[in-house]
Amino acid sequence: MGKKVVLALGGNAILRPGQHPDFENQYGNVVSAADSMVNITKAGHDIIVTHGNGPQVGNIIAQNEAAKDKISPMPIFINNAESQGMIGYMLETALKNKLKEAGNDTNVVTLLTMVEVDKEDKAFDNPTKPIGVFFTEEEAKEMEQQGFKMAEDAGRGYRRVVPSPEPQVIHGVNEIKSLSDAGSIVISSGGGGIPVWRDENGEIHGVEAVIDKDRSGLKLSEQSDADVFMMLTDVSNVYINWGKENEEKLENISVEEAEKHIADDQFPAGSMLPKIQAAVEFAKTGKVAIICALEDAVEALEGKAGTRITL
């Protein structure tokens, strides 16, 4: 029997490191990704697709910075919405074309998705998420005087840092579920979602923040009643002792084993750690979390590839 699968595609799968960030390169990568996603539907599974947007939203912010003397820059939540539309268009187009090639009439729909955060989230007191272009120390000081929070980034210069609060509610999740249950492929919550919060009157406002895509994918998986939360990476499996003589590939692990590896600092904080943490939380609900390469997705759903985390 087919499963309902939330697929989380990384932003670096859409624009690979070192590639020129033009449309042709990004769309070409998306077309390749669409091949694998269509294979999942051929295997009888329903998919909800979410995606990262790190390189894309970074470029949008850089465009804002370059044109700021002529055109007023837009806030980050608008930049996120722009990237959702851009990537959603590419994914939807590529999927529709690949489905047509396969003689498959499955519908594909892209939803601009707001994700609600808690106004009292402690992340707002400690912005840590670097975004956008690099600045010199002098430029960073000028920006701090304008009210921006700046931080040095690995000796490469200074970047703006913003809060990364926990996602609480995926707006439109009932519609996402309805469309998925009706057989559509749904693209939603791109880039972690457009971050919003509610004021004391219950009105919604965009907020200057970035929601981690893996945390948002976890929340989407939970609230859409997915059977499987699958995070797609550029490696075939999760490893411990990475790069060492005793490097070990993980295939089927329990929540308890995963938590031990986390406690042993086996996973890099900026890449694999948030994926493992999200996988553990989802697996604690009694369902299955998978981390695998995109091209291995069908085999991973059959238990023949990737790293599978279960209770």
C-alpha positions in Angstrom: 0.0 0.0 0.0 1.3 3.5 -0.9 2.4 5.9 1.8 1.9 9.7 2.2 5.4 11.0 2.0 6.7 14.5 2.8 9.8 15.1 0.7 12.2 17.8 1.8 14.5 18.9 -1.0 17.5 21.0 0.0 18.2 24.4 -1.6 21.6 23.2 -2.6 20.0 20.5 -4.8 18.4 23.3 -6.8 21.6 25.4 -7.0 24.7 23.2 -6.5 27.8 24.6 -4.9 30.0 26.4 -7.5 27.2 26.7 -10.1 26.4 30.0 -11.7 23.1 31.0 -10.2 21.2 31.5 -13.5 17.8 30.1 -14.3 19.1 27.5 -16.7 21.3 25.8 -14.1 18.7 25.8 -11.4 15.9 24.6 -13.7 18.1 21.8 -15.0 18.7 20.6 -11.5 15.0 20.7 -10.7 14.2 18.7 -13.8 16.7 16.0 -12.6 15.0 16.1 -9.2 11.6 15.8 -10.8 12.6 12.5 -12.4 13.2 10.9 -9.0 10.0 12.4 -7.6 7.9 11.0 -10.4 9.4 7.6 -9.8 8.1 7.8 -6.2 4.6 8.4 -7.5 5.0 5.5 -10.0 5.7 3.3 -7.0 2.2 4.2 -5.7 3.1 6.9 -3.1 1.5 10.3 -2.5 4.0 13.1 -2.1 4.0 16.5 -0.5 7.1 18.4 -1.6 8.9 21.0 0.5 12.2 22.6 -0.3 15.1 24.7 1.0 15.9 28.2 -0.4 19.2 29.1 1.1 21.1 30.0 -2.1 18.1 31.5 -3.8 16.9 33.8 -0.9 20.5 34.8 -0.4 20.7 36.0 -4.0 17.4 37.8 -3.7 18.8 39.6 -0.6 22.0 40.4 -2.5 19.9 41.9 -5.3 18.2 44.0 -2.8 21.5 45.2 -1.4 22.9 46.0 -4.8 19.9 48.0 -5.8 19.1 49.7 -2.5 20.0 53.2 -3.7 17.4 53.0 -6.4 14.8 50.5 -5.2 13.7 50.1 -1.6 14.7 46.7 -0.2 12.0 44.3 0.8 11.8 42.6 4.2 13.0 39.0 4.7 9.6 37.5 4.8 8.8 39.0 1.4 12.2 37.7 0.1 11.1 34.2 1.3 7.7 34.6 -0.5 9.6 35.5 -3.7 11.8 32.5 -3.4 8.8 30.2 -2.8 7.2 31.5 -5.9 10.3 31.1 -8.0 11.2 27.6 -6.8 7.6 26.5 -6.7 7.2 27.5 -10.4 10.3 25.5 -11.4 9.2 22.4 -9.4 5.6 22.5 -10.6 6.6 23.0 -14.3 9.3 20.2 -14.2 6.9 17.8 -12.4 4.1 18.4 -14.8 6.3 17.9 -17.8 7.9 14.7 -16.4 4.4 13.4 -15.5 3.2 14.1 -19.0 6.2 12.2 -20.4 5.3 9.2 -18.2 1.6 9.3 -19.3 0.6 10.3 -15.8 -2.2 12.8 -15.3 -1.5 13.5 -11.6 -2.2 17.1 -10.7 0.6 19.4 -9.3 -0.2 22.5 -7.2 2.1 25.0 -5.5 0.9 26.7 -2.4 2.4 29.9 -1.0 2.7 28.9 2.6 2.9 31.0 5.8 4.2 29.3 8.9 3.3 30.7 12.3 5.8 31.2 15.0 5.5 32.2 18.7 6.1 35.9 19.3 7.7 34.9 22.7 10.1 32.4 21.1 13.5 32.8 22.8 15.1 32.9 19.3 14.0 36.5 19.0 16.3 37.4 21.9 19.3 35.7 20.2 19.5 36.0 16.4 21.9 33.4 15.1 20.9 32.6 11.5 23.3 34.3 9.0 21.7 35.5 5.8 22.6 37.5 2.7 25.9 39.0 1.5 29.2 39.6 3.4 30.2 43.0 4.7 33.4 44.5 5.9 33.8 45.3 9.6 33.2 49.0 8.9 30.1 48.3 6.9 28.8 46.0 9.6 29.2 48.7 12.2 27.2 51.1 10.0 24.4 48.5 9.7 24.4 47.9 13.4 23.7 51.6 13.9 20.7 51.2 11.6 19.4 48.5 14.0 20.6 45.3 12.2 22.3 42.5 14.2 25.6 41.5 12.6 28.1 38.7 13.3 31.4 37.6 12.0 31.0 34.5 9.8 34.0 32.1 9.9 36.6 34.8 9.2 35.0 35.5 5.8 33.5 38.9 6.8 30.3 40.0 8.6 26.8 39.0 7.8 23.4 40.0 9.1 21.9 37.5 11.5 18.2 37.0 12.2 16.2 34.8 14.6 15.3 31.2 13.6 12.2 30.5 15.7 10.4 27.1 16.0 7.5 26.6 13.6 4.2 26.2 15.4 1.4 26.1 12.7 1.5 25.4 9.0 -1.1 27.7 7.5 -3.4 26.0 5.0 -2.4 22.5 6.2 -6.0 21.3 5.9 -6.0 22.3 2.2 -2.6 20.6 1.8 -4.1 17.4 3.2 -7.2 17.7 1.1 -5.3 18.2 -2.1 -2.9 15.3 -1.2 -5.8 13.0 -0.3 -7.3 13.8 -3.7 -4.2 12.6 -5.4 -2.4 15.9 -6.1 1.3 16.5 -5.7 1.5 19.5 -3.4 4.5 21.8 -3.2 4.4 23.9 0.1 6.3 25.5 3.0 9.2 26.3 0.8 12.3 27.7 2.6 10.8 26.9 5.9 7.7 28.9 5.1 7.0 32.6 5.3 7.4 33.4 9.0 4.4 35.2 10.6 3.1 35.8 14.1 -0.1 37.1 15.6 -0.4 40.4 17.5 -2.6 40.9 20.6 -5.7 41.2 18.4 -5.0 38.0 16.6 -3.9 39.7 13.3 -1.2 38.1 11.3 2.1 39.9 10.5 5.3 38.9 8.7 8.3 38.8 10.9 12.0 39.3 10.1 13.2 35.7 10.7 14.1 32.5 8.9 12.5 29.2 9.9 14.8 26.1 9.6 13.5 24.0 6.6 14.0 20.7 8.5 12.0 21.9 11.5 9.3 23.2 9.2 9.3 19.9 7.2 8.9 18.1 10.5 5.9 20.2 11.4 4.4 19.8 7.9 4.8 16.0 8.2 3.1 16.0 11.6 0.3 18.3 10.7 -0.4 16.7 7.3 -0.5 13.2 8.9 2.3 11.9 6.7 3.5 8.3 7.1 7.1 9.1 6.1 9.2 12.2 6.5 12.0 12.0 4.0 14.9 14.4 3.9 16.9 14.3 0.7 20.6 15.1 0.8 23.7 14.9 -1.4 24.9 11.8 0.4 23.5 8.3 0.4 23.4 7.7 4.1 24.0 9.3 7.5 27.5 8.3 8.8 29.2 8.4 12.2 32.9 9.0 12.6 32.7 10.8 9.2 36.0 11.0 7.4 37.9 8.7 9.9 39.2 5.2 9.5 36.3 3.8 11.5 33.7 5.7 9.5 30.4 3.8 9.7 27.3 4.0 7.5 24.0 4.0 9.3 21.1 2.1 7.7 18.4 1.2 10.2 18.7 2.9 13.6 16.4 3.5 16.5 15.5 6.8 18.2 17.6 5.7 21.1 20.7 5.0 18.9 20.2 8.3 17.1 20.0 10.2 20.3 23.2 8.6 21.6 25.0 9.7 18.4 23.7 13.2 18.9 25.0 13.2 22.5 28.4 12.0 21.1 28.6 15.0 18.8 28.7 12.8 15.7 26.8 15.3 13.4 27.9 18.7 12.2 25.7 21.4 13.6 25.1 23.3 10.4 24.2 20.4 8.1 23.3 16.9 9.4 22.5 17.6 13.0 19.2 19.4 12.4 18.1 16.6 10.0 18.8 14.0 12.6 17.0 16.0 15.3 14.0 16.4 13.1 14.0 12.7 12.1 14.1 11.7 15.8 11.2 13.8 16.7 9.1 12.5 13.8 10.1 8.9 14.6 8.9 9.3 18.2 5.4 9.5 16.8 5.7 5.9 15.7 6.3 6.7 12.1 9.3 6.5 9.8 11.9 9.2 9.1 14.4 8.7 6.2 17.5 10.5 5.2 18.8 9.6 1.8 20.0 10.8 -1.6 17.4 11.9 -4.0 18.1 9.2 -6.6 17.7 6.5 -3.9 14.3 7.7 -2.7 12.2 4.8 -4.1 14.6 2.2 -2.7 14.8 4.0 0.6 11.0 3.8 0.9 11.4 0.0 0.4 14.0 -0.2 3.1 16.8 -0.9 0.7 18.7 2.4 0.8 19.4 5.5 2.9 19.2 5.8 6.7 15.9 4.9 8.3 15.1 6.1 11.9 12.2 4.4 13.7 11.0 4.1 17.3 
